[in-house]
Amino acid sequence: MIWLYVFLALGIFVTVYFRLYLFAVPKNRLTILMYHQIEKDGAEELTISPENLEKQFSYLSQNHFNSIFFSEINQTCSKKIILTFDDGYENNAQYLPSLLEKYHLKATIFIPTKFIQQGYKSYKMMTFEDIRNLDRKKIEIALHSHSHDNFKNFSLDFIENDLKEHMNILDEEKIIYSKVLAYPYGGYPKNDPKKSDLFQLLKNLGIEFAVRIGNKINYLPAKEPYELCRIDIKGNESLLKFKLKLIFGRLKIF
Ligand SMILES: [Zn+2]
């Protein structure tokens, strides 16, 4: 019997704690989620099923998260969230438009141009035509490098040439994009002077923000616009874990 009381007390404590936390949550939070593929029966960790994604989208919508594009970061609203999808998989174009429409959300897709031109492993990628046909009120296209190499292993010259080629291809293909970069594999040099040289290069190229992984919530105004953090959403996670990640970012205890 005592255990029942302990259990009930614990339940009340956890509920009150979360409610208080959400009540006290600072208004300047910016949560950025990172997804990859959307596929039924996807066996890979980075693949989420349309059903699970819909549950998450529904939760965001019911709980009044403000889904924005990177260009809207400075708007005055609370509970800002940016939904990002990496690599340009064809299944994004298949599932995202209707789900975004249904739950009044927006998404940003980071496209590596080489994957679109030459493919990636055996995955079905979007074509430039598919990308041009996306509803731009719901979906924003942004940068993910041309070659999708890990920037932490390459020279500044290589990175500069890669990003210039990347933006040239998008221009030639008449694809409107935001100057926001997702580092391939989340990698970039972490130490100066290489890190500050890279940030200067991004600035010179007109890039406004860059995202790493990091699994943390951001607070605005961003102290470091080239190190915004994203929260990695795994395909097989429960809705509870998703809710906890929205509050805390990294979950080391799970
Ligand atoms: Zn990628």
Boltz pocket constraint, residues with backbone or C-beta under 6 A from the ligand:
constraints:
  - pocket:
      binder: B
      contacts: [[A, 86], [A, 87], [A, 144], [A, 148], [A, 183], [A, 184], [A, 185]]
      max_distance: 6.0
